[in-house]
Amino acid sequence: MNKTDRPFDIVVYGATGYTGRLVAEYLAHHYQGKGPKWAMAGRSAAKLAEVRDLIGAPADTPLIVANSDDPASMKALVEQTRVVVTTVGPYQLYGEPLLAACVAAGTDYADLCGEPVWMRQMADKYHAAAKASGARIAFSSGFDSIPFDLGVFMLQQEAKARFGTPVPRVKGRVRAMQGGFSGGTAASLTATLAALGKDPSLVPYMVSPFGLTPGFEGPPQPKGDAPEFDEAVGSWCAPFIMAVINTKNVHRTNFLLGHPYGADFVYDEMLMTGPGEQGEAIAKHVAATPMIGNPDDPKPGEGPTKEERDNGHYDVLFVGEYPDGRTIRYGVKGRYDPGYGSTSRMIAETGIALLSCTAEGAIATPGALLGEALVQRLRDHAEITFAAEG
């Protein structure tokens, strides 16, 4: 069947889970009667029907029973749709059967993966096949790593428009963030550490900023693993836990696009904690306090209340620095908590943007595949702002 003749535009796989339910709810209400043809998929028909009614989706919303343990159900799922949006992680435990089926069928795919070792393994294994089938695979289509991937992309667009050349050095600085990490994020970290323990040869993929750029090693990158005062932003900065995945995705986007940021591009991310002694004390506290891996971490499927999601927000500043002292600043700000409220909107809009994507098949990033088209969708629909700041 031709891809455009498939019955669905988008299938949300994992729609009965906490984040998948939010994605389905967003599609049901934001695109009610005027958006893509979409369906909910998961392991249990009864649970899917229950969630459909709970989120107020139309009673005729199609439900598809599929399980990653059953390859036939994965094949049947992906052959019915142009795009699959999957929230079923940790992806290194449950993701490959669906990914492989999408690659084989030429079906586009978006996930919330923040597991760089698995992402590198999947890129090595399936990139050529995805290119052949036309399947566009967008990893990390949530808070990790869209605001960072697209923030750098847009800063570089601004730099080239203003100065005629890309910026060789960019700093990502999280100015503010209200909202916790997801239970899936914590479970993914646990699974990653277990995988590294079993196979130490995978450690370089996790450690290197160029772990997702096979065959390319750029210049040394700042580690960002200790508190420091950053004159560029007038603030103390602390290590940012998501830098380990975001920096790799930013470098992969640059790599896949043929290095438009330059082959000598340097990028790091840190969390701003404020000036003076108080800022220094907070930075040192953040550096000494594990943000994930605590007994009270949310479990997969758990998450904040609607009020907590609605009260969340984030604000990321990107500072581009030229060797001659010229600078350029760009901000990305999102309403809703980053791990759930905003992430569910980001992955839904990534899925919709893939419907009109013209990029060739690849194991890729949202930035490399969609660029400004996704930025515009996020501005128009997801309450995320992208703007130059001087």
C-alpha positions as CSV (number, residue, x, y, z in Angstrom):
1,M,0.0,0.0,0.0
2,N,1.3,3.5,-0.9
3,K,2.1,5.4,2.3
4,T,-0.4,8.2,1.4
5,D,-3.2,5.6,1.1
6,R,-2.7,4.2,4.7
7,P,-5.8,4.6,6.9
8,F,-4.0,6.7,9.6
9,D,-1.7,9.6,9.6
10,I,-0.5,9.1,13.1
11,V,-0.7,6.3,15.6
12,V,0.2,7.0,19.3
13,Y,1.8,3.8,20.6
14,G,1.7,3.6,24.4
15,A,-1.5,5.7,24.7
16,T,-2.4,4.0,27.9
17,G,0.8,5.1,29.7
18,Y,1.1,8.5,31.5
19,T,2.8,10.5,28.7
20,G,1.1,8.6,25.9
21,R,-2.2,9.5,27.4
22,L,-1.2,13.2,27.4
23,V,-0.2,13.0,23.7
24,A,-3.6,11.4,22.8
25,E,-5.4,14.0,24.9
26,Y,-3.6,16.8,23.1
27,L,-4.4,15.4,19.6
28,A,-8.1,14.8,20.6
29,H,-8.7,18.3,21.9
30,H,-6.2,20.5,19.9
31,Y,-7.1,19.0,16.6
32,Q,-10.7,18.0,17.2
33,G,-12.3,17.3,13.8
34,K,-9.7,19.3,11.8
35,G,-6.4,17.5,12.2
36,P,-4.6,14.3,11.2
37,K,-6.4,11.0,11.1
38,W,-5.0,9.3,14.2
39,A,-5.4,6.2,16.4
40,M,-4.4,5.0,19.8
41,A,-2.4,1.8,20.2
42,G,-1.3,-0.3,23.2
43,R,-1.3,-3.7,24.7
44,S,-4.9,-3.8,26.0
45,A,-8.1,-3.0,24.1
46,A,-10.0,-2.5,27.4
47,K,-7.4,-0.1,28.8
48,L,-7.3,1.8,25.5
49,A,-11.1,2.2,25.6
50,E,-10.9,3.3,29.2
51,V,-8.2,6.0,28.4
52,R,-10.1,7.1,25.3
53,D,-13.1,7.9,27.5
54,L,-11.1,9.3,30.3
55,I,-9.4,11.9,28.1
56,G,-12.6,12.8,26.3
57,A,-11.5,11.6,22.9
58,P,-14.3,10.9,20.4
59,A,-16.0,7.5,20.9
60,D,-15.1,6.5,17.4
61,T,-11.3,7.0,18.0
62,P,-9.7,3.9,16.5
63,L,-8.0,1.6,18.9
64,I,-5.2,-0.8,17.9
65,V,-3.9,-3.6,20.0
66,A,-0.2,-4.1,19.6
67,N,2.7,-5.4,21.7
68,S,6.4,-5.1,21.1
69,D,6.8,-8.7,22.1
70,D,4.7,-9.7,19.0
71,P,6.5,-8.8,15.7
72,A,3.4,-9.5,13.7
73,S,1.5,-6.9,15.6
74,M,4.3,-4.4,15.2
75,K,4.2,-5.0,11.4
76,A,0.5,-4.7,11.2
77,L,0.6,-1.5,13.3
78,V,3.2,0.4,11.2
79,E,1.7,-0.7,7.8
80,Q,-1.6,1.2,8.8
81,T,0.0,4.6,9.4
82,R,2.3,7.2,7.9
83,V,3.8,8.1,11.3
84,V,4.2,6.3,14.7
85,V,4.6,8.4,17.8
86,T,5.9,6.1,20.6
87,T,6.2,6.9,24.3
88,V,7.0,3.3,25.3
89,G,10.4,3.3,27.1
90,P,13.0,2.5,28.1
91,Y,13.5,2.2,24.4
92,Q,16.5,-0.1,24.8
93,L,14.2,-2.6,26.5
94,Y,11.1,-2.2,24.4
95,G,11.9,0.0,21.3
96,E,13.7,-2.0,18.7
97,P,10.9,-4.2,17.4
98,L,8.8,-1.1,16.6
99,L,11.7,0.8,15.2
100,A,12.7,-2.1,13.0
101,A,9.1,-2.5,11.7
102,C,9.0,1.2,10.9
103,V,12.3,1.1,9.0
104,A,11.1,-2.0,7.0
105,A,7.7,-0.4,6.1
106,G,9.1,3.1,5.4
107,T,7.0,4.5,8.2
108,D,8.1,7.7,9.9
109,Y,8.7,7.5,13.7
110,A,9.2,9.9,16.6
111,D,10.1,9.0,20.2
112,L,11.2,10.5,23.5
113,C,14.4,8.6,23.7
114,G,17.2,10.0,25.9
115,E,19.3,6.8,25.7
116,P,22.4,7.7,23.6
117,V,24.0,4.2,23.7
118,W,20.8,2.6,22.3
119,M,20.4,5.5,19.8
120,R,24.0,4.9,18.5
121,Q,23.4,1.2,18.2
122,M,20.1,1.7,16.3
123,A,21.8,4.3,14.0
124,D,24.6,1.9,13.2
125,K,22.2,-1.0,12.6
126,Y,19.3,0.8,10.7
127,H,20.5,4.0,9.1
128,A,21.2,2.5,5.7
129,A,17.9,0.6,5.7
130,A,16.0,3.7,6.7
131,K,17.6,5.7,3.9
132,A,16.6,2.9,1.5
133,S,12.9,2.6,2.7
134,G,12.4,6.4,3.2
135,A,11.6,6.0,7.0
136,R,12.4,9.1,8.9
137,I,13.3,8.3,12.5
138,A,13.3,11.2,14.9
139,F,14.8,10.3,18.2
140,S,14.6,12.6,21.3
141,S,11.4,14.5,20.2
142,G,10.6,15.9,23.7
143,F,12.3,18.2,26.2
144,D,15.3,16.1,25.5
145,S,16.3,17.4,23.1
146,I,14.0,19.7,21.0
147,P,14.4,23.0,22.8
148,F,18.2,22.6,22.7
149,D,18.5,21.0,19.2
150,L,16.3,23.6,17.7
151,G,17.5,26.5,19.9
152,V,21.1,26.0,18.5
153,F,19.7,25.5,15.0
154,M,17.8,28.8,15.1
155,L,20.7,30.7,16.7
156,Q,22.9,29.6,13.8
157,Q,20.3,30.7,11.3
158,E,20.2,34.1,13.0
159,A,24.0,34.3,13.1
160,K,24.3,33.5,9.4
161,A,21.6,36.1,8.5
162,R,23.2,38.7,10.7
163,F,27.0,38.1,10.3
164,G,27.2,35.8,7.2
165,T,28.9,33.0,9.1
166,P,28.0,30.4,11.7
167,V,29.0,30.8,15.4
168,P,31.9,28.4,16.3
169,R,31.1,28.5,20.0
170,V,27.6,28.2,21.6
171,K,26.7,28.0,25.3
172,G,23.3,26.6,26.3
173,R,22.3,28.0,29.6
174,V,19.1,27.0,31.4
175,R,17.8,30.2,33.0
176,A,14.7,28.7,34.7
177,M,12.9,25.4,34.9
178,Q,9.8,24.4,36.9
179,G,8.8,20.8,36.7
180,G,10.4,17.4,37.3
181,F,11.8,14.6,35.2
182,S,9.6,11.8,34.1
183,G,9.5,8.3,35.5
184,G,10.6,7.1,32.1
185,T,13.7,9.3,32.3
186,A,14.7,7.7,35.6
187,A,14.0,4.1,34.2
188,S,16.0,4.9,31.1
189,L,19.0,5.9,33.1
190,T,18.8,2.7,35.2
191,A,18.6,0.6,32.0
192,T,21.5,2.5,30.5
193,L,23.8,1.9,33.5
194,A,22.9,-1.8,33.5
195,A,23.8,-2.0,29.8
196,L,27.1,-0.3,30.3
197,G,27.8,-2.7,33.2
198,K,27.3,-5.7,30.9
199,D,29.3,-4.3,28.0
200,P,31.9,-1.7,28.9
201,S,32.8,-1.2,25.2
202,L,29.6,0.9,25.0
203,V,31.0,3.5,27.5
204,P,32.6,5.8,24.8
205,Y,29.1,6.3,23.2
206,M,27.9,7.6,26.6
207,V,30.9,9.7,27.5
208,S,31.9,11.3,24.2
209,P,30.0,14.4,23.0
210,F,30.5,12.9,19.5
211,G,28.9,9.5,20.5
212,L,26.2,10.0,17.8
213,T,28.5,11.1,15.0
214,P,30.1,7.9,13.7
215,G,33.3,8.6,11.9
216,F,33.5,12.2,13.0
217,E,35.3,13.5,16.1
218,G,35.2,17.3,16.6
219,P,37.4,19.5,18.8
220,P,37.6,19.1,22.6
221,Q,34.3,20.1,24.3
222,P,33.8,21.7,27.8
223,K,32.9,19.0,30.3
224,G,30.4,21.2,32.2
225,D,30.7,18.8,35.2
226,A,31.7,21.3,37.9
227,P,30.3,24.6,39.2
228,E,31.7,27.7,37.4
229,F,31.1,31.4,37.1
230,D,30.2,32.3,33.5
231,E,31.0,35.9,32.6
232,A,28.9,35.7,29.4
233,V,25.7,35.4,31.5
234,G,26.8,37.0,34.7
235,S,25.9,33.9,36.7
236,W,27.2,30.9,38.5
237,C,26.4,27.7,36.6
238,A,25.9,24.1,37.7
239,P,26.1,20.8,35.7
240,F,22.9,20.1,33.8
241,I,21.9,16.5,33.9
242,M,20.4,16.5,30.4
243,A,23.5,17.8,28.8
244,V,24.8,14.3,28.3
245,I,22.1,13.6,25.7
246,N,21.4,17.1,24.4
247,T,24.9,17.9,23.4
248,K,25.1,14.6,21.4
249,N,21.9,15.4,19.6
250,V,23.1,19.0,18.8
251,H,26.3,17.6,17.3
252,R,24.4,14.9,15.4
253,T,22.2,17.5,13.8
254,N,25.3,19.4,12.7
255,F,26.8,16.2,11.4
256,L,23.7,15.0,9.5
257,L,23.3,18.4,7.8
258,G,26.9,18.5,6.6
259,H,28.3,20.7,9.4
260,P,26.5,24.0,8.8
261,Y,27.7,25.1,12.3
262,G,31.3,24.3,11.2
263,A,33.4,21.2,11.8
264,D,35.1,23.0,14.7
265,F,31.8,23.7,16.5
266,V,32.0,23.7,20.3
267,Y,28.8,23.4,22.5
268,D,28.0,22.9,26.2
269,E,25.0,23.2,28.5
270,M,24.8,24.2,32.1
271,L,22.1,25.4,34.6
272,M,22.3,29.0,35.7
273,T,22.0,29.4,39.5
274,G,22.5,33.2,39.9
275,P,25.3,35.6,40.8
276,G,27.2,36.1,44.0
277,E,27.7,33.8,47.0
278,Q,24.2,32.6,46.9
279,G,24.5,31.6,43.2
280,E,27.8,29.8,44.0
281,A,26.3,27.9,47.0
282,I,23.3,26.8,44.8
283,A,25.6,25.7,42.0
284,K,27.7,23.6,44.5
285,H,24.6,22.1,46.0
286,V,23.2,21.1,42.6
287,A,26.5,19.6,41.6
288,A,26.6,17.5,44.7
289,T,23.0,16.4,44.6
290,P,21.9,13.5,42.3
291,M,18.9,14.7,40.3
292,I,17.9,11.1,39.2
293,G,18.4,7.8,40.9
294,N,16.7,8.5,44.2
295,P,14.2,6.2,45.9
296,D,11.5,8.8,45.5
297,D,11.9,9.2,41.7
298,P,8.6,8.8,39.9
299,K,8.1,5.3,38.4
300,P,7.3,4.9,34.7
301,G,3.6,5.7,34.3
302,E,3.6,8.2,37.2
303,G,3.6,11.9,36.8
304,P,2.5,15.3,38.1
305,T,-1.0,16.5,38.5
306,K,-2.6,18.7,35.8
307,E,-2.1,21.7,38.0
308,E,1.6,21.0,38.4
309,R,1.9,20.4,34.6
310,D,0.1,23.7,33.9
311,N,2.2,25.7,36.4
312,G,5.5,24.4,34.9
313,H,7.7,26.2,32.5
314,Y,11.3,26.5,31.2
315,D,13.6,29.1,29.8
316,V,16.8,28.4,27.9
317,L,19.3,31.0,26.7
318,F,21.8,30.3,24.0
319,V,24.9,32.5,23.7
320,G,26.9,32.4,20.5
321,E,30.5,33.7,20.7
322,Y,32.8,34.6,17.8
323,P,36.6,34.7,18.3
324,D,36.6,38.5,17.7
325,G,34.3,39.2,20.6
326,R,31.0,39.5,18.8
327,T,28.1,37.7,20.5
328,I,24.6,36.7,19.6
329,R,21.8,35.6,22.1
330,Y,18.8,33.5,21.4
331,G,16.0,32.3,23.8
332,V,13.7,29.3,23.9
333,K,10.8,29.5,26.4
334,G,8.1,27.0,27.0
335,R,4.9,27.0,28.9
336,Y,3.9,23.8,30.9
337,D,6.3,21.5,32.8
338,P,9.1,20.3,30.6
339,G,8.9,16.5,31.3
340,Y,5.2,16.0,30.5
341,G,3.0,18.9,29.6
342,S,5.4,20.4,27.0
343,T,7.0,17.1,26.0
344,S,3.6,15.6,25.0
345,R,3.0,18.6,22.8
346,M,6.4,18.5,21.3
347,I,6.3,14.9,20.2
348,A,2.7,15.3,18.9
349,E,3.8,18.3,16.7
350,T,6.9,16.4,15.6
351,G,4.6,13.6,14.4
352,I,2.4,16.1,12.5
353,A,5.4,17.9,11.0
354,L,6.7,14.5,9.7
355,L,3.6,14.2,7.6
356,S,4.8,17.0,5.3
357,C,8.5,16.4,5.7
358,T,10.5,16.0,2.5
359,A,13.8,14.9,4.0
360,E,15.2,11.5,2.9
361,G,15.0,8.5,5.2
362,A,17.4,8.5,8.1
363,I,18.0,7.7,11.7
364,A,18.1,11.3,12.7
365,T,17.1,14.2,14.9
366,P,14.1,16.6,14.8
367,G,16.5,19.4,14.0
368,A,18.1,17.6,11.0
369,L,14.8,16.4,9.6
370,L,12.4,19.2,10.3
371,G,14.3,22.4,11.3
372,E,12.3,25.6,10.9
373,A,9.1,23.8,9.9
374,L,9.0,22.2,13.4
375,V,9.9,25.5,15.1
376,Q,6.9,27.1,13.4
377,R,4.6,24.3,14.5
378,L,5.8,24.7,18.1
379,R,5.3,28.4,18.0
380,D,1.8,28.1,16.5
381,H,0.5,25.2,18.6
382,A,2.7,24.2,21.6
383,E,3.2,27.6,23.3
384,I,6.9,27.5,22.8
385,T,8.7,30.8,21.8
386,F,11.9,31.0,19.8
387,A,13.4,34.5,19.6
388,A,16.7,36.4,19.1
389,E,17.5,38.5,22.2
390,G,20.3,40.7,20.8
